[in-house]
């Protein structure tokens, strides 16, 4: 899982979206800068635990639709880490483990229309 960020074909978004992230009782709303059908990169300086399962919800404005997925935090980029290429901000990589098929179709269409 350590090289998930290298394997993932994350696409940079042309429009901003945010994710509502839930771990236990804590809920955070964080910006998403990269997204794919497999997972996402969420910008944060909070030290979330690697391996934690999370529920994420993000709004797709084009469809007025909230997509929900269960994911796992698989990697982290820290503030002063030696970063490569596009990971210039601190954050976490979340790999999707489960997503409703209808939500997945909305996500794929959204990415086709709104990612570079």
C-alpha positions as CSV (number, residue, x, y, z in Angstrom):
1,X,0.0,0.0,0.0
2,X,2.9,2.4,0.5
3,X,3.2,3.0,-3.3
4,X,-0.5,3.5,-3.8
5,X,0.1,7.2,-4.6
6,X,2.5,6.1,-7.4
7,X,0.1,3.5,-8.8
8,X,-3.0,5.5,-8.6
9,X,-4.1,7.4,-11.7
10,X,-5.3,10.4,-9.8
11,X,-6.5,13.3,-12.0
12,X,-6.2,16.9,-10.9
13,X,-9.6,18.6,-10.6
14,X,-10.4,21.7,-12.6
15,X,-13.1,22.7,-10.1
16,X,-12.8,22.6,-6.3
17,X,-14.6,19.9,-4.3
18,X,-14.3,19.0,-0.7
19,X,-14.8,15.8,1.2
20,X,-16.5,15.2,4.5
21,X,-14.4,12.6,6.2
22,X,-15.6,10.6,9.2
23,X,-13.3,8.6,11.5
24,X,-15.2,7.5,14.6
25,X,-17.2,10.5,15.8
26,X,-14.9,13.1,14.3
27,X,-16.1,14.8,11.1
28,X,-13.8,17.0,9.0
29,X,-14.4,18.8,5.8
30,X,-11.2,18.9,3.7
31,X,-10.3,20.0,0.2
32,X,-9.7,17.4,-2.5
33,X,-7.2,18.2,-5.2
34,X,-6.8,14.8,-6.9
35,X,-9.5,12.2,-7.5
36,X,-10.0,9.0,-9.4
37,X,-12.5,6.1,-9.4
38,X,-10.0,4.3,-7.1
39,X,-9.4,6.9,-4.5
40,X,-8.4,10.5,-3.7
41,X,-5.8,12.8,-2.3
42,X,-7.2,15.0,0.5
43,X,-5.3,18.1,1.6
44,X,-4.7,18.2,5.4
45,X,-2.0,18.7,8.0
46,X,-3.8,16.5,10.5
47,X,-1.9,13.3,11.3
48,X,-4.6,10.7,10.5
49,X,-3.6,7.1,11.1
50,X,-2.5,5.0,8.1
51,X,-4.7,1.9,7.8
52,X,-7.8,3.6,9.3
53,X,-11.1,2.9,7.5
54,X,-13.1,6.1,6.8
55,X,-16.4,7.1,5.3
56,X,-16.1,9.9,2.8
57,X,-18.8,12.0,1.2
58,X,-18.2,14.5,-1.5
59,X,-20.6,16.7,-3.5
60,X,-20.6,16.7,-7.3
61,X,-22.1,20.1,-8.2
62,X,-22.6,19.1,-11.8
63,X,-25.2,16.5,-10.8
64,X,-26.3,18.0,-7.4
65,X,-25.3,14.6,-6.0
66,X,-23.5,13.5,-2.9
67,X,-21.3,10.4,-3.5
68,X,-20.4,8.2,-0.5
69,X,-17.6,5.7,-0.2
70,X,-15.8,3.6,2.3
71,X,-12.1,4.0,2.1
72,X,-8.8,3.3,3.8
73,X,-6.0,5.8,4.5
74,X,-3.1,4.3,2.7
75,X,-0.4,6.9,2.6
76,X,0.4,10.4,3.8
77,X,2.4,13.4,2.6
78,X,3.7,15.5,5.4
79,X,4.5,19.2,5.4
80,X,8.3,19.0,5.3
81,X,8.5,15.7,3.5
82,X,10.7,15.4,0.4
83,X,7.9,15.5,-2.1
84,X,7.9,14.3,-5.7
85,X,6.1,15.9,-8.7
86,X,2.5,16.9,-7.9
87,X,2.3,16.2,-4.2
88,X,3.4,19.7,-3.1
89,X,0.9,20.0,-0.3
90,X,0.5,17.9,2.9
91,X,-2.4,15.4,2.8
92,X,-3.6,11.8,2.8
93,X,-4.3,9.2,0.2
94,X,-7.6,7.4,0.6
95,X,-8.2,4.2,-1.4
96,X,-11.9,3.4,-2.0
97,X,-12.9,0.0,-0.7
98,X,-16.6,0.2,-1.4
99,X,-18.9,2.5,-3.4
100,X,-22.4,2.1,-4.7
101,X,-22.5,1.4,-8.4
102,X,-24.7,4.4,-9.1
103,X,-22.4,6.7,-7.2
104,X,-19.4,5.2,-9.1
105,X,-21.1,6.0,-12.5
106,X,-21.7,9.6,-11.4
107,X,-18.1,9.8,-10.3
108,X,-16.8,8.5,-13.6
109,X,-18.9,11.0,-15.5
110,X,-17.8,13.8,-13.2
111,X,-14.1,13.0,-13.7
112,X,-14.5,12.8,-17.5
113,X,-16.0,16.3,-17.5
114,X,-14.0,18.0,-14.7
115,X,-10.5,16.6,-14.5
116,X,-7.3,17.6,-16.3
